[in-house]
Amino acid sequence: MKKVLGVGALLILVVLIGVYWFRAPDRQTGDAPVSTAASSEDPVARGRELVVLGDCKSCHTARGGAAFAGGRPIPTPFGTFYSPNITPDAEAGLGGWNATDFWHALHNGYSKDGTLLYPTFPYTNYTRISRSDSDAIYAYLRTIPAAARANRRHELKFPYNHRSLLAAWRWLYFRPGVYEPDATHDAEWNRGAYLVQGLAHCSACHETRNALGGAQAQAGPSGGLVLDWYAPSLTSPLEAGLQNWSTSDILMLLKTGWISSATAKASTVGPMAEVVGESLQYVPEPELHAMAVYLKALPTNTPPGDSEAAKVKYELPPPVLAAGKDLYEKHCADCHGRDGEGHEPQAPPLAGNRAVNMTAAVNPIRMILFGGYSPGTAGNPRPFGMPPYSLTLSDEEIAEILDYIRTSWGNAAAPIVGEDVSANRGSPLW
Amino acid sequence: MKSPVVLLLLLAALARAACAADAPQDSIEQRVKPCTSCHGNEGRATREGYFPRIAGKPSGYLFNQLLNFRAGRRHFPIMTYMAQLQTDTYLRELADYFAGLRVPYAPPNPPNTTAAVLDRGQQLVKEGDQALNVPACNACHGRRLVGVAPAVPGLLGVSQDYLTAQLGAWRTGIRAAAAPDCMHELVQRMRPDDLNAATTWLASQAVPDDAQPETAFENPPPLECGSIEQGSRAP
């Protein structure tokens, strides 16, 4: 027995040394791919633009609280995190930090005193940010009003409440390194990649994660459950992949939160509505265009079960079909049409709708339960909204309606049951 | 042989036209569908339900509540969710729409209480209580209690459950308004059974047929209220 353990330990040690030896070196220097947006020479003004693009304020501000003073709860499978105060307050905020301390947080994921940071703060993305952009962000954050709100302790489950375990997590899932331009692509693609992979931290939500919250090694963000929603895959055209869209359609969606053109239809809800409403709508168009170019060029990676060929034609049991159809015609057909054809711009078609047909049914379930509006933006200042049905329909009824929608008019997604709906009731809204 | 086909085609065309007439329009009515699913058709609510009537309330009051939900001064997750990413201009438009609706009120439910409670309620609403330093409700909410435009709501035509919940939330600070928060100050001076008496009496009253909010205060309000200033502001 002892011998087996000994050999096992030795093997693990050899593997660990091997991984350490062959891991990529940290690249700390280097400039960001140049933006074509008219950007200011003034680091504070540039930092302000970058802070908007990174949507820092959304997570670092509690509802009704002082901007950037932290305290917003971030629910995760590991417990609830409370964002920290990043105003220049000497006691509660980053008042005692210099630009290098800030760089270490962004680039290396540790605090001024060396405390390892939880990756809910997405330094796995921010490590791509250049030192000069980090310094500009820091310069802007020095200019915002200081707020004395003290940080609140995270409320984490065992064993995640033991910060020391982060050393192992980082060893497995984190390699610091500034974005390395790819010479096989043009400057705009590189700028888009720099933003999407880094500051915009799209993969923080859209990435598939394992049970430890580590990103799965996949070619591009392939979809993940986050904040009670499903952040769809950016590599599957059957989900939120944009490979078949025009860059101008992509730009329109990012800027207005909603699009209904002859070639593209989508609206942003839940956490993505907030990203558009608080951040992307204010980002200069050249930057959005670069992001669109990069997103469009992401590799296509459709999960095997989602491919057209593998689609199963689901047959609902006749009573479920009848009940679902009946409820649909009573509650949904007025706006979405008897055959799911939609009435745009007021109500999108449900036939062939990507959000309806995704394997993960959580988003359409939440849309029926809670409804909601697209974000109000300059391009879509008076959005239409979906009424909430959490109070008028039971879990079973919502499941029947959604089963009918997901298996009718050419839609082919797996049916759900009432428990899938009840799992979404009462959870915090985003 | 041809005529049944023509007739069928005609019928089909008619049915299609009827469908098109029912189809959702690019209108404010279509935009407020998420609101009316809880607040009732045209925002008229019902006597029994918790969800308050919003039709005909002063626009500034409705606008204030949307801002309060957005800023975390009021707490009702689905309201925050609906309002949080909308512009002030759009929220003002939605408020103006419901404020402009003139739809009839349902008759009040008969009160299930004692005459003493109703007397105490009426006294608080119409005269206040000098010993408690509580002014009469109608000093701000209008002599007929139908509200004063633009920011002070009427107190009639909402359920007692809703009124009681709001005053309770104001007392504990769960509901708040723009500072200075006069209602918070006021309900803290009152005992729970006084709050209950006032809401019981209010919920037992019929709403006047011409229940339009007054256009001005008869006398200056006895307390300073931040909500009056905020609700009067253009977005």
Interface residues (C-beta under 8 A of the other chain):
Chain A: A62 R63 G64 G65 A273 E274 G277 E278 D334 C335 H343 P345 Q346 A347 F370 G371 G372 Y373 P375 G376 P381 R382 P383 F384 G385 M386 P387 P388 Y389 S390 L391 T392 P428 L429 W430
Chain B: D22 A23 P24 Q25 D26 Q30 R31 K33 P34 T36 S37 C38 A71 G72 R73 P77 I78 T80 Y81 M82 Q84 L85 Q86 T87 T89 Y90 E93
